[in-house]
Amino acid sequence: MRYMNNRSPQSGGRHAVSLTAHVASTACEATSVSSLTEPGGTGLLRLSGEFDQDAAPQVREALSTVRAVGARRTIVDLSGVVFADSSLLHVLLSAREEHALVLAGPLHSQLQRLFELTGTAGLFTFAEDPEAARLLPPPSPGEGVPG
């Protein structure tokens, strides 16, 4: 496995961090995690590919980086995730303690099923896409869908 971490400040007050993990597998599916902190304190993580125990630590690292640069809300774009196991779910559940987390889709059917089968869907705030997530009031850390 090879990891690349490219950090570069961008204009307009944005801080970009790009973490890409290339996992050798039979399908040769690339896994990538990129993050951006927007003005106003919103962090955006974009995930794509397959997330298992080998790739999930990259998500944890990106979440820590977004938090360290002062994001008050974190949107995790899961629309590019084609496979995830309990490793990614564990990282997202743990992140709820420190992040006002919004998960954005649309979700691949396998990922949606993971949330449903584990009974964890109600623990998160979901949005149709990152733009819709930006329009939601930020949840408090640890808060899921308002009941």
ABEGO torsion letter per residue (X at the ends): XBBBBBBBBBBGGBBBBBBBBBBBBAAGBBBBBBBBBBBGGBBBBBBBEBBBAAAAAAAAAAAAAAAAAGBABBBBBAAABABBBAAAAAAAAAAAAABBBBBBOBBBAAAAAAAAAAGAAAABBBBABAAAAAABBBBBBGBBBBX
